[in-house]
Amino acid sequence: MSATSTQLVVSGKGISKAYHTGRIETRVLEDISLQVARGEFVYLVGPSGSGKTTLLSILGCVLSPDTGSLELAGQDVTRLSDQQRTRFRCHNIGFVFQRFHLFGGLTAWENVAVAFRLLGVSGRKAKLESLELLERVGLANRTNHKISQLSIGQRQRVALARALAGNPPLILADEPTASLDAESGLQAVQLLRRLCHEIGTTVVVVTHDDRIKHLADRVLSLSEGRIVGEMSRDARTLLQEADPNPEPGLLASCGV
């Protein structure tokens, strides 16, 4: 899907970010520009320290860039106050965390209902909406189970359901397969991709997991705070068909 041919959900230009420790400045992002269209499933990949997590935090309105502009769902978020940014994040961005960040003392549906309550939906409506989402992620028979009674894979599905609460235009996932075995990780990302394509939600995923790269519509490669490569789903398929057994590192060098 071309980011220029349909509605943009993410449009960033010239994004830079540095951290300061005393007089020491560490440049983390340098002049990042990117566009992500409605319904795209995009990965950010690169070595540790390349700036992936910082970029994801900026896209999630958790951090602000030092320079550059960022529009999310048509809103220039760089012009918002901290309070406005928090409200925007609550209503427009869903998060899937590496360690899930679920409430252990609550049931599966209560964990999802927390997100609805933050959106101003409560009571019976919040419960019904939560139950519907859990059914969509395949947990209709686990809605009343406490988180401690669920497997790791099932907890990830609760986290996915929570991220989808309110049909946000953007979902950000930080290493969503890191706590899962190979099969559960693949199933979780396949499920996220399918659900988000069904409702037109844009997804940006930070990952080191080569096992799920084939599911991305586009892969953006970061190195030393810059986007150094981009590969579409079609281009990856062509490369792999041309050489089913490429030399080690060849596809990685192309951003695959």
ABEGO torsion letter per residue (X at the ends): XBAAABBBABBBBGBBBBBBBEABBBBABBGBBBBBBBGBBBBBBEBBGAGAAAAAAAAAGABBBABEBBBBGGBBAAABBAAAAAAAAAAABBBBBAAGGBBAABBAAAAAAAAAAAAGBBEAAAAAAAAAAAAAAGAAAAAABBAAABBAAAAAAAAAAAAABGGBABBBBBGAAAABBAAAAAAAAAAAAAAAAAAGBBBBBBBABAAAAAABABBBBBBGGBBABBBBAAAAAAAAAABABBBBGAAAAAGX
